[in-house]
Structures are given as structure tokens and as C-alpha cells.
Amino acid sequence: MYFRRKTSAGRAYLQIVESRRDGDQVRQQVIATLGRFEELQASGQLERLVRSGARFAAKAMVLSAVSNDAVIKIAVRRIGPALAFERLWEETGCRAAIAELAGRRKHGFALERAVFLTVLHRLFVSGSDRAADRWREDYAIAGVDGLDLHHLYRAMAWLGEELPEKEQDGRTPFSPRCVKDVVEERLFAHRRDLLTRLDLVFMDTTSLYFEGAGGQTLGRHGFSKDHRPDLRQMILAVLIDGDGRPVCSEMWPGNTADVTTLIPVIDRLQRRFDIARVCVVADRGMISAETMAELEAQRLLYILGVRERSDKLVRELVLADPAPFVPLAMKKRGKEIDYEAKTVLLAGRRYIVCRNHQEAAKDAADRAAIVAALERQLAKGDKALVGNTGFRRYLKTISDEHFAIDPDKIEEERKFDGVFVLRTNTDLNPLEAMLCYKQLWTVEQTFRTAKHLLSTRPIFHKLDETIRGHVFCSFLALVLKKALEDRIAALGRVGSWPDIIADLDSLTETEIDYEGKRFIVRSALRPAASLALRAASVALPPTVRDATAS
């Protein structure tokens, strides 16, 4: 390998060239063109390049040998996951909070490292905790050597462990204070400044089922949102702030009604995080009439979705109110969406009627397609329409066995096009209330991530404390995920989460033996991994480094 001065179109360039044997012939291959010769000479770079040429040549020869399988590969380790998320683990305060709390007593193993390994595994594999200790064998993760599966289970049990009786102030009848609560409070304190308060929070609940008994108290039969009433379950609530960042998680037995939990949990959250103003934001059907009455009695603020079709008062009076709509516009996922809204006061209640123009057009098009299909089916014979509820909503019976399209029903449906109705006791204007309500998609997305991407369910653990720790590790994974997404957004970019995970997972370092020396060779960096590492402010290791002395 050598430097070569190459003249092209009257200009001289400096190149690095490698000689390769091709059969009986020796051919030259340009490894790199370094720039115009005169410019390199004038800037002083030429002399520096000559001095470093030997070192560069050695690295280039290693790369060439790797590409031609002319080396002995000793070990391959995936480095992307730890590179990106070790930094975020530190910056979010997770490492310090867990390490300090764990250091209060002797555990006999690196507990903070065990938690980090579990969280990292949850982000990348979406599999059982039972595989995490084997999974880490293929990854370069500092401080996890020597950790076995029982260490990971012990770390999860510690996270879900009940605090001593003297530290139980603020517990609820169905949820004691645990170590994980202290971690949550420290994470929130870490990111807030002296003037920051939680002015608005969002909370939603879901059910998680168990493959087994479900602990001593958590696993109970109840209404299952997972459509598994045959299995014991628990209820999980996640609190998210106005910026979409996870604040805390709450867990209680699967047979606990919302009227029993909501008010005590809100009271507890106010004390834990010094929430200035609690506003319950919930989707249609989440809040029972009994819970609604309790919210009113406690003078708690709320913004609730209303079932406009099934609520007779809303269907017949609120939607018929003659007040004019006011045009609004809001951005969602980078797109501007046109709305219009109006406030309706009825029977001492405040309703906000909202209409999404894009959704209205879609609803109208969907209905037109159904009516067209109806007309085609009626022309063939209408007996098959009896069992189709989607069709039947637009039909009227003209005899025992015959149907016809009902224009009145079609006209009635028009008033629901793109419409959703909110009920609130806040003084927020329609746009503010709508923006708060639309934040629920963040909460719902969080649950989808927790349940599917992070494989929080089903749960196999047998003890309450281990179950709580298992779920909390998914919560910590969400904290890291959100931290990375926020940093990517700060760069003005949008990243595909599956691509980020896949590209980071593909980043490897290979230890090789070449001519009696050991080198570490890094694989090529894919675009999504490059974006993630840049966002996390992580420096990339060199392509080749000499590991002989280390």
C-alpha cells in the first residue's frame, strides 16, 4: 500500500493505492482519493498524511484482509444497544437513582447492572425475561459479566419490594409504596427545574393477564381489555406529562373498579409529584357514571369523551344546537389538521362539539361505498343483508323478507361525520380542551408499546414484588425510548423506531487476529443507527483499532 500522485484533466490528486494479485497479474486498486495535491501541500496536510501513512496503511490492510476472509475472527459482539442507551440511562437519572437506592444494603451482585440489562433486553427483543441472561452473551454491555437469570429476578423483586411501614405514607388500600415508587420520584426530580410543576397529566389504564396465579394479591379475575376473561389479571395505569414523558406507573388487582381507584390514585399522585392541577382526561366509556359523580363531588377537573351516538342528550340536543362552529387548526404528527368547534351549555354541563374535516370526508366516502354496495346487493336479492349490521344500519324493512335503503337513516348519519364530543368542567377554550384530549393518543401509544413492543404481557412471575418489578422494567424502557425520541426530534428529524432498533442491533465489533496482532474492527453504520447515536451524543468507535496491548 502506498501514496500515488495522479494527474487527471490537468489537476494532480493524492491517492492511496493497494497492489493486489489477480491470478498471475498484479493490479492496483485505489483505496481512497485524499484531495488535490497542491492544496494538501499548501495547507501542510501533505506532511501529516505522510507521517500517518504507515498507521493508515496498516488499518486499511486489516480491512482488506477482513473483506477477503484472510483473518482469524476471534469474537463478535453487538455494540449498538449499549452505546446508545448507556448514555440515556445516565442522562435520565436511572443509573444514579437505582445505584444509590441499591447501595443501601448488600445484594452480592451488580443490581443496577441487572436492571439495565433487563431494560435493554426489553427494548430489543420483546421476549421473556428468562432469555435475557443468554441474550447478553452476544452483546458488549459493561458490568454484566457474571450475572445469571436469578440475579435478574432478584433485581426485579427488589424494585417491587414494599417499603418499610414508616415509609408507607401515601399508600392506597390496593397499592403499597414500593422501591419503584422512590425511583420514579427521583427520576422526576432529576429532570425538573426549580420552576417546573406538573400542570397537566394524563392517565389511562389497561389490563395485563397472567399465565399462572398472578402473585399473592395482584392477580384477580375482572373485566379484561385483552379479551382473556379466563385468566387472572392486574390493572396497570401509566401517568404521562403534557410532553408525553412517562411519570409513573400504578398497579392494582384486576378486579378493582375505577371508582375505587381513581380518586385515591389522584390524591396520591398530587402528593408524590406536587401536581398543581389535576385534570382527568379520559376516552369514551372509560369513566363510569359513579366515578363521574365522584369527580364532581371532589371538584376535580376533567375532559371526557362522550359517546355521541348512544348518549340521547348529546345525540338529540347537543348536536342539534344552532350555535355556529369556529374554525380551528392544530398540528398532529407534523401535519396541520383543520377542525371546527363550538361550546354548548346544557343542563349545567359544558360540551365541546368538534369536527375534523378530513375525518368527515372519510366518513362520507365510507358511507357512500357502503350504500353503493347495498344497491348492488339489493339488485341481486336482499335476503343476505339480514345478518350484516354494517349494511342494516342504512336499511328499512318494507315487508317481512324485503328491505330498501332508508334515506332518513343516511341523513341522520351525516351529522356524525368527523364529529366527536367532549364534556368538561374546565374553563379551557375549545382548542385547548381539544389539544388536551388529543394527547390521549400518546398515552394509548405508550400502552401499545408496553404491551406489544416491550412484551410486558403475558406475565409468568409468581410473587407480587417480582410482578411489579417486571412491569416497572417496561416502564423504564419507555423512559429511555421517549428520551431518545425527544433528542431525535430536537434535531428536527423523525426516526422509525423499528429501523432504529434494527440498525443499532446490527452494529458490531469483531476481534480478529492478523499477522500476530489483534485488532477490533467495527461494522458499517446504518442510517437509523447513525441518527440515534448522534441524537444521544455518542461518539462512534473507530473502524479499526489495535487491541494487541489491551
ChimeraX attribute file (.defattr): number of C-alpha atoms within 10 A of each C-alpha:
attribute: neighborCount
match mode: 1-to-1
recipient: residues
	/A:1	19
	/A:2	14
	/A:3	19
	/A:4	15
	/A:5	14
	/A:6	14
	/A:7	12
	/A:8	8
	/A:9	5
	/A:10	7
	/A:11	10
	/A:12	16
	/A:13	18
	/A:14	19
	/A:15	19
	/A:16	19
	/A:17	19
	/A:18	19
	/A:19	12
	/A:20	12
	/A:21	9
	/A:22	9
	/A:23	7
	/A:24	6
	/A:25	7
	/A:26	10
	/A:27	12
	/A:28	12
	/A:29	12
	/A:30	14
	/A:31	16
	/A:32	13
	/A:33	15
	/A:34	14
	/A:35	13
	/A:36	16
	/A:37	18
	/A:38	13
	/A:39	13
	/A:40	17
	/A:41	12
	/A:42	9
	/A:43	9
	/A:44	10
	/A:45	13
	/A:46	18
	/A:47	12
	/A:48	11
	/A:49	15
	/A:50	13
	/A:51	11
	/A:52	11
	/A:53	16
	/A:54	13
	/A:55	11
	/A:56	16
	/A:57	18
	/A:58	14
	/A:59	18
	/A:60	19
	/A:61	14
	/A:62	23
	/A:63	18
	/A:64	15
	/A:65	14
	/A:66	17
	/A:67	10
	/A:68	9
	/A:69	10
	/A:70	13
	/A:71	17
	/A:72	14
	/A:73	16
	/A:74	12
	/A:75	11
	/A:76	17
	/A:77	18
	/A:78	22
	/A:79	21
	/A:80	27
	/A:81	25
	/A:82	20
	/A:83	21
	/A:84	22
	/A:85	24
	/A:86	19
	/A:87	16
	/A:88	21
	/A:89	21
	/A:90	12
	/A:91	16
	/A:92	18
	/A:93	18
	/A:94	23
	/A:95	19
	/A:96	18
	/A:97	19
	/A:98	22
	/A:99	15
	/A:100	12
	/A:101	14
	/A:102	18
	/A:103	12
	/A:104	8
	/A:105	8
	/A:106	9
	/A:107	13
	/A:108	7
	/A:109	16
	/A:110	20
	/A:111	23
	/A:112	22
	/A:113	22
	/A:114	25
	/A:115	27
	/A:116	25
	/A:117	24
	/A:118	27
	/A:119	25
	/A:120	25
	/A:121	23
	/A:122	25
	/A:123	25
	/A:124	17
	/A:125	16
	/A:126	17
	/A:127	17
	/A:128	17
	/A:129	22
	/A:130	14
	/A:131	13
	/A:132	21
	/A:133	21
	/A:134	12
	/A:135	13
	/A:136	19
	/A:137	13
	/A:138	13
	/A:139	19
	/A:140	19
	/A:141	21
	/A:142	10
	/A:143	12
	/A:144	20
	/A:145	13
	/A:146	9
	/A:147	18
	/A:148	15
	/A:149	16
	/A:150	12
	/A:151	20
	/A:152	27
	/A:153	21
	/A:154	19
	/A:155	26
	/A:156	25
	/A:157	21
	/A:158	21
	/A:159	28
	/A:160	25
	/A:161	20
	/A:162	19
	/A:163	15
	/A:164	10
	/A:165	9
	/A:166	6
	/A:167	12
	/A:168	13
	/A:169	11
	/A:170	17
	/A:171	14
	/A:172	15
	/A:173	10
	/A:174	15
	/A:175	18
	/A:176	20
	/A:177	19
	/A:178	21
	/A:179	21
	/A:180	24
	/A:181	21
	/A:182	17
	/A:183	22
	/A:184	23
	/A:185	15
	/A:186	16
	/A:187	21
	/A:188	18
	/A:189	14
	/A:190	15
	/A:191	11
	/A:192	11
	/A:193	9
	/A:194	6
	/A:195	5
	/A:196	9
	/A:197	13
	/A:198	17
	/A:199	13
	/A:200	17
	/A:201	23
	/A:202	23
	/A:203	23
	/A:204	19
	/A:205	20
	/A:206	18
	/A:207	23
	/A:208	24
	/A:209	27
	/A:210	22
	/A:211	15
	/A:212	15
	/A:213	18
	/A:214	24
	/A:215	22
	/A:216	12
	/A:217	15
	/A:218	26
	/A:219	27
	/A:220	22
	/A:221	18
	/A:222	20
	/A:223	18
	/A:224	20
	/A:225	14
	/A:226	13
	/A:227	10
	/A:228	16
	/A:229	13
	/A:230	10
	/A:231	19
	/A:232	25
	/A:233	32
	/A:234	27
	/A:235	25
	/A:236	19
	/A:237	18
	/A:238	20
	/A:239	18
	/A:240	23
	/A:241	18
	/A:242	14
	/A:243	12
	/A:244	18
	/A:245	21
	/A:246	25
	/A:247	21
	/A:248	25
	/A:249	19
	/A:250	19
	/A:251	22
	/A:252	23
	/A:253	23
	/A:254	24
	/A:255	17
	/A:256	17
	/A:257	14
	/A:258	15
	/A:259	17
	/A:260	13
	/A:261	16
	/A:262	17
	/A:263	16
	/A:264	16
	/A:265	17
	/A:266	17
	/A:267	14
	/A:268	16
	/A:269	19
	/A:270	15
	/A:271	12
	/A:272	15
	/A:273	16
	/A:274	12
	/A:275	16
	/A:276	12
	/A:277	14
	/A:278	18
	/A:279	21
	/A:280	22
	/A:281	24
	/A:282	21
	/A:283	18
	/A:284	14
	/A:285	11
	/A:286	15
	/A:287	19
	/A:288	13
	/A:289	11
	/A:290	11
	/A:291	18
	/A:292	15
	/A:293	13
	/A:294	15
	/A:295	18
	/A:296	12
	/A:297	9
	/A:298	10
	/A:299	10
	/A:300	17
	/A:301	17
	/A:302	21
	/A:303	22
	/A:304	24
	/A:305	21
	/A:306	21
	/A:307	16
	/A:308	20
	/A:309	13
	/A:310	9
	/A:311	11
	/A:312	11
	/A:313	13
	/A:314	19
	/A:315	16
	/A:316	12
	/A:317	12
	/A:318	22
	/A:319	20
	/A:320	11
	/A:321	15
	/A:322	10
	/A:323	12
	/A:324	10
	/A:325	14
	/A:326	13
	/A:327	13
	/A:328	15
	/A:329	12
	/A:330	13
	/A:331	10
	/A:332	11
	/A:333	7
	/A:334	8
	/A:335	8
	/A:336	10
	/A:337	15
	/A:338	15
	/A:339	21
	/A:340	18
	/A:341	23
	/A:342	20
	/A:343	21
	/A:344	18
	/A:345	12
	/A:346	13
	/A:347	6
	/A:348	7
	/A:349	10
	/A:350	17
	/A:351	24
	/A:352	24
	/A:353	24
	/A:354	23
	/A:355	22
	/A:356	19
	/A:357	16
	/A:358	13
	/A:359	16
	/A:360	17
	/A:361	13
	/A:362	14
	/A:363	18
	/A:364	16
	/A:365	12
	/A:366	12
	/A:367	19
	/A:368	13
	/A:369	12
	/A:370	15
	/A:371	17
	/A:372	12
	/A:373	13
	/A:374	21
	/A:375	15
	/A:376	12
	/A:377	14
	/A:378	17
	/A:379	9
	/A:380	10
	/A:381	12
	/A:382	16
	/A:383	12
	/A:384	10
	/A:385	17
	/A:386	13
	/A:387	9
	/A:388	9
	/A:389	10
	/A:390	12
	/A:391	16
	/A:392	17
	/A:393	13
	/A:394	22
	/A:395	22
	/A:396	15
	/A:397	12
	/A:398	10
	/A:399	8
	/A:400	6
	/A:401	9
	/A:402	15
	/A:403	19
	/A:404	16
	/A:405	19
	/A:406	14
	/A:407	12
	/A:408	11
	/A:409	13
	/A:410	16
	/A:411	11
	/A:412	11
	/A:413	16
	/A:414	14
	/A:415	14
	/A:416	18
	/A:417	19
	/A:418	18
	/A:419	20
	/A:420	20
	/A:421	25
	/A:422	24
	/A:423	19
	/A:424	20
	/A:425	17
	/A:426	13
	/A:427	10
	/A:428	12
	/A:429	12
	/A:430	20
	/A:431	20
	/A:432	11
	/A:433	20
	/A:434	21
	/A:435	13
	/A:436	20
	/A:437	20
	/A:438	14
	/A:439	19
	/A:440	19
	/A:441	12
	/A:442	17
	/A:443	23
	/A:444	17
	/A:445	11
	/A:446	22
	/A:447	22
	/A:448	14
	/A:449	18
	/A:450	21
	/A:451	19
	/A:452	13
	/A:453	18
	/A:454	25
	/A:455	20
	/A:456	24
	/A:457	20
	/A:458	14
	/A:459	21
	/A:460	18
	/A:461	21
	/A:462	16
	/A:463	18
	/A:464	19
	/A:465	23
	/A:466	23
	/A:467	25
	/A:468	27
	/A:469	26
	/A:470	28
	/A:471	26
	/A:472	25
	/A:473	25
	/A:474	23
	/A:475	24
	/A:476	25
	/A:477	25
	/A:478	22
	/A:479	20
	/A:480	26
	/A:481	17
	/A:482	17
	/A:483	21
	/A:484	21
	/A:485	18
	/A:486	19
	/A:487	18
	/A:488	19
	/A:489	13
	/A:490	11
	/A:491	11
	/A:492	8
	/A:493	12
	/A:494	16
	/A:495	16
	/A:496	10
	/A:497	14
	/A:498	11
	/A:499	14
	/A:500	21
	/A:501	18
	/A:502	17
	/A:503	20
	/A:504	26
	/A:505	17
	/A:506	19
	/A:507	19
	/A:508	20
	/A:509	23
	/A:510	17
	/A:511	21
	/A:512	22
	/A:513	17
	/A:514	16
	/A:515	9
	/A:516	8
	/A:517	11
	/A:518	19
	/A:519	21
	/A:520	24
	/A:521	23
	/A:522	22
	/A:523	16
	/A:524	11
	/A:525	17
	/A:526	15
	/A:527	13
	/A:528	20
	/A:529	23
	/A:530	17
	/A:531	21
	/A:532	25
	/A:533	22
	/A:534	16
	/A:535	20
	/A:536	22
	/A:537	13
	/A:538	16
	/A:539	10
	/A:540	13
	/A:541	13
	/A:542	10
	/A:543	15
	/A:544	20
	/A:545	15
	/A:546	15
	/A:547	14
	/A:548	11
	/A:549	6
	/A:550	5
